[in-house]
Amino acid sequence: VRAFENEDFDIALGTEALWLPAAIYGSKAFIPGLANAFPEICVEMYEQSLRGDWEACKATQFKINELRDVMYLAKSTQLAIYAMLEIRGITHCYPRKPFSAASELELENIRKKLISMDMI
């Protein structure tokens, strides 16, 4: 990002995991996979960075990164997102082969972690 600071050029970060440092360096956008299940917290972090509220953005970044860890409680991050959508009551997803839906144990582990984080 610093290499292009004097150019008419923007860089979009391909993840929400490192948004805070990227925003500080001047990045203007990120593509948050987590937003498929929790768009509101991703928007919150983005808006905090636009306001220059770096302390709030830092706290939200840490919460997002903890939430990203939840995505590894299923066989794949995609299946964890599907599970989160189901747990939130948004939709029930049917993964394509070769994937299968999260197991009951995975769903329960994800649910417990989301509850402990006050996300549901």
Backbone as numpy.savetxt, mean C-alpha at the origin, in Angstrom:
# Nx Ny Nz CAx CAy CAz Cx Cy Cz
16.05 10.81 -9.03 15.21 11.99 -9.03 16.09 13.24 -9.03
17.15 13.22 -8.22 18.02 14.40 -8.14 18.67 14.72 -9.47
18.96 13.71 -10.28 19.60 13.93 -11.57 18.74 14.76 -12.50
17.43 14.75 -12.29 16.51 15.47 -13.17 15.91 16.70 -12.52
16.45 17.15 -11.40 15.82 18.23 -10.65 15.70 19.54 -11.43
16.55 19.76 -12.39 16.49 21.00 -13.18 15.87 20.78 -14.55
15.31 19.63 -14.77 14.68 19.29 -16.04 13.17 19.40 -15.92
12.52 19.50 -17.04 11.06 19.45 -17.07 10.67 17.97 -17.18
10.89 17.26 -16.09 10.77 15.81 -16.11 10.32 15.34 -14.73
9.35 14.47 -14.67 8.89 13.91 -13.40 9.13 12.41 -13.39
9.33 11.88 -12.22 9.50 10.44 -12.05 8.38 9.93 -11.16
7.73 8.87 -11.61 6.70 8.22 -10.80 7.33 6.99 -10.15
7.21 6.90 -8.86 7.73 5.76 -8.11 6.78 4.58 -8.30
7.32 3.40 -8.54 6.50 2.23 -8.81 5.99 1.49 -7.59
6.07 2.09 -6.42 5.62 1.46 -5.19 5.30 2.53 -4.15
4.49 2.16 -3.19 4.22 3.06 -2.07 5.25 2.89 -0.96
6.07 1.86 -1.03 6.98 1.51 0.06 8.03 2.57 0.37
8.40 3.37 -0.61 9.47 4.36 -0.44 9.00 5.76 -0.80
7.70 6.03 -0.66 7.18 7.32 -1.09 7.80 8.49 -0.35
7.94 8.42 0.95 8.44 9.55 1.72 9.80 10.04 1.20
10.82 9.19 1.09 12.09 9.71 0.58 11.99 10.17 -0.87
11.20 9.48 -1.68 11.05 9.89 -3.08 10.40 11.26 -3.17
9.38 11.51 -2.34 8.71 12.81 -2.34 9.66 13.91 -1.89
10.46 13.62 -0.88 11.42 14.62 -0.40 12.41 14.97 -1.51
12.79 13.99 -2.31 13.71 14.23 -3.42 13.02 14.85 -4.63
11.71 14.97 -4.60 11.02 15.68 -5.67 10.12 14.85 -6.56
9.99 13.55 -6.30 9.07 12.75 -7.10 7.66 13.28 -6.92
6.87 13.22 -7.97 5.52 13.79 -7.94 4.41 12.74 -7.90
4.77 11.47 -8.06 3.71 10.45 -8.14 4.26 9.08 -7.73
3.35 8.24 -7.27 3.70 6.85 -7.01 2.53 5.97 -7.42
2.84 4.70 -7.66 1.83 3.73 -8.09 1.67 2.72 -6.96
0.69 2.93 -6.10 0.56 2.09 -4.90 -0.29 0.84 -5.12
0.35 -0.31 -5.18 -0.40 -1.56 -5.30 -1.33 -1.77 -4.12
-0.91 -1.31 -2.96 -1.73 -1.43 -1.75 -3.05 -0.68 -1.88
-3.08 0.32 -2.75 -4.30 1.12 -2.93 -5.45 0.29 -3.50
-5.15 -0.87 -4.05 -6.23 -1.74 -4.51 -7.13 -2.14 -3.35
-6.56 -2.29 -2.16 -7.34 -2.69 -0.98 -7.54 -1.55 0.01
-6.58 -0.64 0.10 -6.64 0.47 1.06 -6.26 1.78 0.39
-7.11 2.27 -0.51 -6.76 3.53 -1.20 -6.68 4.72 -0.26
-7.50 4.72 0.79 -7.58 5.91 1.65 -6.27 6.23 2.35
-5.53 5.23 2.79 -4.27 5.51 3.49 -3.19 5.96 2.51
-3.27 5.46 1.27 -2.31 5.90 0.24 -2.58 7.35 -0.15
-3.84 7.71 -0.29 -4.20 9.10 -0.59 -3.78 10.00 0.56
-4.00 9.55 1.79 -3.62 10.33 2.96 -2.12 10.65 2.94
-1.30 9.64 2.66 0.15 9.86 2.64 0.54 10.82 1.51
-0.08 10.66 0.36 0.21 11.54 -0.78 -0.15 12.98 -0.44
-1.32 13.19 0.12 -1.76 14.55 0.46 -0.88 15.16 1.55
-0.43 14.35 2.49 0.48 14.86 3.52 1.77 15.35 2.88
2.26 14.61 1.90 3.50 15.03 1.23 3.28 16.31 0.43
2.12 16.45 -0.20 1.83 17.67 -0.96 1.82 18.89 -0.05
1.33 18.71 1.17 1.30 19.81 2.15 2.65 20.04 2.80
3.59 19.14 2.58 4.89 19.25 3.24 4.83 18.87 4.70
3.82 18.11 5.08 3.66 17.65 6.46 4.46 16.36 6.63
5.77 16.51 6.70 6.67 15.37 6.66 6.56 14.47 7.89
6.27 15.01 9.05 6.12 14.17 10.24 4.90 13.26 10.11
3.78 13.82 9.67 2.58 13.01 9.46 2.81 12.00 8.34
3.48 12.44 7.28 3.78 11.56 6.15 4.66 10.40 6.61
5.62 10.69 7.46 6.50 9.64 8.00 5.70 8.62 8.79
4.81 9.07 9.65 3.99 8.16 10.44 3.11 7.29 9.54
2.53 7.90 8.51 1.69 7.15 7.58 2.53 6.18 6.77
3.74 6.60 6.37 4.64 5.71 5.62 4.94 4.46 6.44
5.22 4.62 7.73 5.49 3.46 8.57 4.27 2.55 8.68
3.08 3.14 8.77 1.86 2.33 8.85 1.63 1.59 7.53
1.87 2.27 6.42 1.74 1.63 5.11 2.73 0.48 4.99
3.96 0.69 5.42 4.94 -0.38 5.30 4.58 -1.56 6.19
3.98 -1.31 7.34 3.49 -2.40 8.18 2.33 -3.12 7.48
1.47 -2.35 6.84 0.36 -2.93 6.10 0.86 -3.75 4.91
1.94 -3.29 4.30 2.54 -4.07 3.21 3.03 -5.43 3.72
3.52 -5.48 4.95 3.95 -6.77 5.52 2.80 -7.76 5.59
1.59 -7.26 5.78 0.41 -8.12 5.83 0.22 -8.83 4.49
0.65 -8.19 3.42 0.50 -8.78 2.09 1.31 -10.06 1.93
2.22 -10.33 2.84 3.03 -11.55 2.75 2.49 -12.66 3.65
1.29 -12.47 4.18 0.66 -13.51 4.99 -0.15 -14.49 4.15
-0.20 -14.27 2.84 -0.87 -15.19 1.91 0.18 -15.75 0.96
-0.25 -16.65 0.09 0.67 -17.29 -0.85 1.32 -16.29 -1.81
0.64 -15.20 -2.08 1.19 -14.14 -2.92 0.58 -12.81 -2.49
1.23 -11.73 -2.85 0.70 -10.42 -2.48 -0.63 -10.15 -3.17
-0.78 -10.65 -4.39 -2.05 -10.47 -5.11 -3.19 -11.15 -4.34
-2.94 -12.36 -3.87 -3.97 -13.08 -3.12 -4.27 -12.39 -1.80
-3.25 -11.78 -1.20 -3.48 -11.03 0.04 -4.37 -9.82 -0.22
-4.15 -9.13 -1.33 -5.01 -7.99 -1.69 -6.44 -8.48 -1.86
-6.62 -9.60 -2.56 -7.96 -10.16 -2.72 -8.58 -10.46 -1.35
-7.79 -11.04 -0.46 -8.28 -11.37 0.88 -8.68 -10.10 1.63
-7.86 -9.05 1.52 -8.17 -7.79 2.19 -9.48 -7.20 1.67
-9.69 -7.29 0.36 -10.94 -6.79 -0.22 -12.14 -7.57 0.32
-11.97 -8.88 0.45 -13.05 -9.71 1.00 -13.29 -9.38 2.47
-12.22 -9.27 3.25 -12.33 -8.98 4.68 -13.01 -7.63 4.89
-12.70 -6.67 4.03 -13.31 -5.34 4.15 -14.75 -5.32 3.64
-15.21 -6.41 3.06 -16.58 -6.48 2.56 -16.78 -5.74 1.25
-15.69 -5.50 0.52 -15.78 -4.76 -0.74 -16.18 -5.68 -1.88
-15.52 -6.81 -1.98 -15.84 -7.77 -3.03 -15.19 -9.11 -2.71
-15.67 -10.14 -3.35 -15.03 -11.45 -3.25 -14.37 -11.71 -4.59
-13.07 -11.96 -4.58 -12.32 -12.14 -5.82 -12.08 -13.62 -6.09
-12.02 -13.95 -7.35 -11.75 -15.31 -7.77 -10.48 -15.30 -8.61
-9.35 -15.69 -8.01 -8.09 -15.64 -8.75 -8.06 -16.63 -9.90
-7.32 -16.25 -10.93 -7.15 -17.13 -12.08 -6.10 -18.20 -11.78
-6.21 -19.30 -12.50 -5.21 -20.36 -12.38 -3.87 -19.79 -12.82
-2.79 -20.15 -12.20 -2.59 -21.26 -11.26 -2.83 -20.87 -9.80
-3.31 -19.66 -9.55 -3.53 -19.21 -8.17 -4.83 -19.78 -7.61
-4.86 -19.88 -6.31 -6.09 -20.25 -5.61 -6.30 -19.22 -4.51
-7.51 -19.10 -4.08 -7.85 -18.11 -3.05 -7.06 -18.37 -1.77
-6.93 -17.34 -0.97 -6.27 -17.49 0.33 -7.01 -18.53 1.16
-6.25 -19.30 1.91 -6.85 -20.32 2.77 -7.57 -19.65 3.94
-8.37 -20.43 4.63 -9.06 -19.90 5.82 -8.05 -19.41 6.86
-6.95 -20.14 7.01 -5.91 -19.73 7.96 -5.27 -18.41 7.53
-4.98 -18.28 6.23 -4.41 -17.03 5.73 -5.38 -15.87 5.92
-6.65 -16.11 5.60 -7.67 -15.07 5.81 -7.74 -14.65 7.27
-7.72 -15.62 8.16 -7.80 -15.31 9.59 -6.57 -14.55 10.07
-5.39 -14.95 9.60 -4.16 -14.25 9.99 -4.15 -12.81 9.48
-4.61 -12.62 8.26 -4.70 -11.27 7.69 -5.72 -10.45 8.48
-6.88 -11.04 8.74 -7.92 -10.34 9.51 -7.40 -9.91 10.88
-6.75 -10.82 11.58 -6.22 -10.51 12.92 -5.21 -9.37 12.86
-4.35 -9.39 11.87 -3.34 -8.33 11.76 -3.99 -7.00 11.43
-4.97 -6.99 10.54 -5.66 -5.75 10.19 -6.40 -5.18 11.40
-6.99 -6.06 12.20 -7.67 -5.61 13.42 -6.65 -5.01 14.39
-5.51 -5.67 14.56 -4.50 -5.17 15.49 -3.93 -3.82 15.05
-4.01 -3.54 13.75 -3.53 -2.26 13.22 -4.63 -1.21 13.15
-5.84 -1.55 13.60 -7.00 -0.66 13.51 -7.33 -0.27 12.07
-7.14 -1.22 11.16 -7.46 -0.96 9.76 -8.86 -1.46 9.41
-9.42 -2.30 10.25 -10.80 -2.75 10.06 -11.49 -2.76 11.41
